[in-house]
Amino acid sequence: MNSTQHIPSGYKQTEVGVIPVDWEVRLLDDICERGSGHTPSKKFPEYWNGNIKWVSLQDTFRLDKVYINETTSSISDLGIKNSSAKILKKGTVLLSRDAGVGKSTIIADKMACSQHFVSWTCGNELVNIYLYYYLQQQKSEFERIAIGSTIKTIGLPYFRKYKAPIPTKAEQEAIAEALVDADAWIESLEKLIAKKRNLKQAAMQQLLTGQTRLPGFEGEWVTATIENIGLVGRGRVISHKEIGKSVNQKYPVYSSQTSSKGLMGYIDTYDFEGEYITWTTDGANAGTVFHRNGRFNCTNVCGTIKLVQDDNIFVSMLLNTVAKTHVSWHLGNPKLMNDVMKKISLKMPSCLEEQIAIAKVLSDMDAEIEALEAKLEKARRIKEGMMAELLTGKTRLVEPKSVPFRYPDVEADAEVRMVAE
């Protein structure tokens, strides 16, 4: 069967995929000025710490954002004159072709870059933000073709033949505007989450130490060791095969991982029932503490604490702030074993009601942050979907009947953006 029969009307098959018939496939070298960079010799201090911002692999964490404004290092005019580094124009698009391969950005001012980047200064036919988002969409392909045993890299010859689908400039601008709006929505959520986390951290420092007391509570706090307020135990060896044979998928199994709150999988039996505190005993996450409630299992790299009192959410929160300071090292492996855990002392309210009230305040803050994180994940998925539609021409923003991009749930998210700002 001829594959062209599956191409929708108004579209065509090209070497970069199916695109609208009015789009072109262009060699970037024909519509951009391509370049790279260089590293001035470190033997000459006068080549460094000048007034020219220099993008290097040290700036990997600054990439994958529309613009890069700051750099870790800078070079001098002498560094430019005595190396192959060039000053790139404001608005030049950069792509990392080495470590962090496929990451891209646009320089917000005149800058130079290292040889680990390829650069494109766009001409009149290409909008730089459109190119940035197209490169972002192609990141998985860049990662796939990179070669090397230790550091993956893409050779410069690859980019001499690099082609991209090019709509009209008006459509490029419309696509760029829509995706910039989507990124702004994501950034506003990220800022709000960071602000909420800072507020929670401040609240923890005040409430978990007694520096600030909730209304209606007085009295001294008492000090108690874990062995005096709870029964300390440990999980058991649970194999992946045992979890894999689970039929009912009923009882959670917790491991040393902190992703998904330590959830490893499910099993058909349970060893623990009720309220418990668990902590990671071994590895990089040693000392991380969780509150558990219900019927569950945990592996042998998890310790368990069953408190004498009925509620242990406050104790788990307080313990999580200090447990890591008791981690020791055994042959390079961090450990927090049962005997050490038993001796950890905590200062806490003698009144259980105050413990519950403090835990409620902090739990509510956690719930708010989790809800925002879920909204952020949704926003990222929406942006990914937009890129898949707009950068292939499946959705056309320049068509007369097209609807301009708006923030999903725009009234609710307007408040998010105002708070973040």
Secondary structure in CASP SS format (residue, H / E / C, confidence):
PFRMAT SS
TARGET T0000
AUTHOR 0000-0000-0000
METHOD secondary structure of the structure
MODEL  1
M C 1.00
N C 1.00
S H 1.00
T H 1.00
Q H 1.00
H H 1.00
I C 1.00
P C 1.00
S C 1.00
G C 1.00
Y E 1.00
K E 1.00
Q E 1.00
T E 1.00
E C 1.00
V C 1.00
G E 1.00
V E 1.00
I E 1.00
P E 1.00
V C 1.00
D C 1.00
W C 1.00
E E 1.00
V E 1.00
R E 1.00
L E 1.00
L H 1.00
D H 1.00
D H 1.00
I H 1.00
C E 1.00
E E 1.00
R E 1.00
G E 1.00
S C 1.00
G C 1.00
H C 1.00
T C 1.00
P C 1.00
S C 1.00
K C 1.00
K C 1.00
F C 1.00
P H 1.00
E H 1.00
Y H 1.00
W E 1.00
N E 1.00
G E 1.00
N E 1.00
I E 1.00
K E 1.00
W E 1.00
V E 1.00
S C 1.00
L H 1.00
Q H 1.00
D H 1.00
T H 1.00
F H 1.00
R H 1.00
L C 1.00
D C 1.00
K C 1.00
V C 1.00
Y E 1.00
I E 1.00
N C 1.00
E C 1.00
T C 1.00
T C 1.00
S E 1.00
S E 1.00
I E 1.00
S C 1.00
D H 1.00
L H 1.00
G H 1.00
I H 1.00
K H 1.00
N C 1.00
S C 1.00
S C 1.00
A C 1.00
K C 1.00
I C 1.00
L E 1.00
K C 1.00
K C 1.00
G C 1.00
T C 1.00
V E 1.00
L E 1.00
L E 1.00
S E 1.00
R C 1.00
D C 1.00
A C 1.00
G C 1.00
V C 1.00
G C 1.00
K C 1.00
S E 1.00
T E 1.00
I E 1.00
I E 1.00
A C 1.00
D C 1.00
K C 1.00
M E 1.00
A E 1.00
C E 1.00
S C 1.00
Q C 1.00
H C 1.00
F E 1.00
V E 1.00
S E 1.00
W E 1.00
T E 1.00
C E 1.00
G C 1.00
N C 1.00
E C 1.00
L C 1.00
V C 1.00
N H 1.00
I H 1.00
Y H 1.00
L H 1.00
Y H 1.00
Y H 1.00
Y H 1.00
L H 1.00
Q H 1.00
Q H 1.00
Q C 1.00
K H 1.00
S H 1.00
E H 1.00
F H 1.00
E H 1.00
R H 1.00
I H 1.00
A C 1.00
I E 1.00
G C 1.00
S C 1.00
T C 1.00
I C 1.00
K C 1.00
T E 1.00
I C 1.00
G C 1.00
L H 1.00
P H 1.00
Y H 1.00
F H 1.00
R H 1.00
K C 1.00
Y C 1.00
K E 1.00
A E 1.00
P E 1.00
I E 1.00
P C 1.00
T C 1.00
K H 1.00
A H 1.00
E H 1.00
Q H 1.00
E H 1.00
A H 1.00
I H 1.00
A H 1.00
E H 1.00
A H 1.00
L H 1.00
V H 1.00
D H 1.00
A H 1.00
D H 1.00
A H 1.00
W H 1.00
I H 1.00
E H 1.00
S H 1.00
L H 1.00
E H 1.00
K H 1.00
L H 1.00
I H 1.00
A H 1.00
K H 1.00
K H 1.00
R H 1.00
N H 1.00
L H 1.00
K H 1.00
Q H 1.00
A H 1.00
A H 1.00
M H 1.00
Q H 1.00
Q H 1.00
L H 1.00
L C 1.00
T C 1.00
G C 1.00
Q C 1.00
T C 1.00
R C 1.00
L C 1.00
P C 1.00
G C 1.00
F C 1.00
E C 1.00
G C 1.00
E C 1.00
W E 1.00
V E 1.00
T E 1.00
A E 1.00
T E 1.00
I H 1.00
E H 1.00
N H 1.00
I H 1.00
G E 1.00
L E 1.00
V E 1.00
G E 1.00
R E 1.00
G C 1.00
R E 1.00
V C 1.00
I C 1.00
S C 1.00
H H 1.00
K H 1.00
E H 1.00
I H 1.00
G H 1.00
K C 1.00
S C 1.00
V C 1.00
N C 1.00
Q C 1.00
K C 1.00
Y E 1.00
P E 1.00
V E 1.00
Y E 1.00
S C 1.00
S C 1.00
Q C 1.00
T C 1.00
S H 1.00
S H 1.00
K H 1.00
G H 1.00
L E 1.00
M E 1.00
G E 1.00
Y E 1.00
I E 1.00
D C 1.00
T C 1.00
Y C 1.00
D C 1.00
F E 1.00
E E 1.00
G E 1.00
E E 1.00
Y E 1.00
I E 1.00
T E 1.00
W E 1.00
T E 1.00
T C 1.00
D E 1.00
G C 1.00
A C 1.00
N C 1.00
A C 1.00
G C 1.00
T C 1.00
V E 1.00
F E 1.00
H E 1.00
R E 1.00
N E 1.00
G E 1.00
R E 1.00
F E 1.00
N E 1.00
C E 1.00
T E 1.00
N C 1.00
V C 1.00
C E 1.00
G E 1.00
T E 1.00
I E 1.00
K E 1.00
L E 1.00
V C 1.00
Q C 1.00
D C 1.00
D C 1.00
N C 1.00
I H 1.00
F H 1.00
V H 1.00
S H 1.00
M H 1.00
L H 1.00
L H 1.00
N H 1.00
T H 1.00
V H 1.00
A H 1.00
K H 1.00
T H 1.00
H H 1.00
V C 1.00
S E 1.00
W E 1.00
H E 1.00
L C 1.00
G C 1.00
N E 1.00
P E 1.00
K E 1.00
L C 1.00
M C 1.00
N H 1.00
D H 1.00
V H 1.00
M H 1.00
K H 1.00
K H 1.00
I C 1.00
S E 1.00
L E 1.00
K E 1.00
M E 1.00
P E 1.00
S C 1.00
C C 1.00
L H 1.00
E H 1.00
E H 1.00
Q H 1.00
I H 1.00
A H 1.00
I H 1.00
A H 1.00
K H 1.00
V H 1.00
L H 1.00
S H 1.00
D H 1.00
M H 1.00
D H 1.00
A H 1.00
E H 1.00
I H 1.00
E H 1.00
A H 1.00
L H 1.00
E H 1.00
A H 1.00
K H 1.00
L H 1.00
E H 1.00
K H 1.00
A H 1.00
R H 1.00
R H 1.00
I H 1.00
K H 1.00
E H 1.00
G H 1.00
M H 1.00
M H 1.00
A H 1.00
E H 1.00
L H 1.00
L C 1.00
T C 1.00
G C 1.00
K C 1.00
T C 1.00
R C 1.00
L C 1.00
V C 1.00
E C 1.00
P C 1.00
K C 1.00
S C 1.00
V C 1.00
P C 1.00
F C 1.00
R C 1.00
Y C 1.00
P C 1.00
D C 1.00
V H 1.00
E H 1.00
A H 1.00
D H 1.00
A H 1.00
E H 1.00
V H 1.00
R H 1.00
M H 1.00
V H 1.00
A H 1.00
E C 1.00
END
